[in-house]
Amino acid sequence: MNQSLSNEKPIFQQIRERIEDAILDEILMPEDRIPSTNEFAKEYQINPATAGKGVNELVDKGIIYKKRGVGMFVSADARSILIEERKESFFFNYIEPLKNEATRLGISEEELNNMLRRG
């Protein structure tokens, strides 16, 4: 997870997405410990509160959990939660606009299905 941060998105969001991507790519597995907010802060030269904001969003979703005095760990359901979230996001970001444009261009459902199979 040690890539530099960009200016395109808020830092806490980038921290959250990097943890999510590591879970989806199975770099982080259930019950793996994730770096602490202080470790993120040191690695990326950011305020620990900023890292904490991204991490706490994942705690709120049940993707990671805290073990008091030990650290934060990936939950057993983390990957399936993230896959469902990303599928929903994929639908709204890609499928709906695709269908809207297909309708606008007069592309039938069958033609669209054929295009998807061809692609």
Secondary structure, DSSP 8 states (H G I E B T S, - for coil): ------SSS-HHHHHHHHHHHHHHTTSS-TT-EE--HHHHHHHHT--HHHHHHHHHHHHHTTSEEEETTTEEEE-TTHHHHHHHHHHHHHIIIIIHHHHHHHHHHT--HHHHHHHHHH-
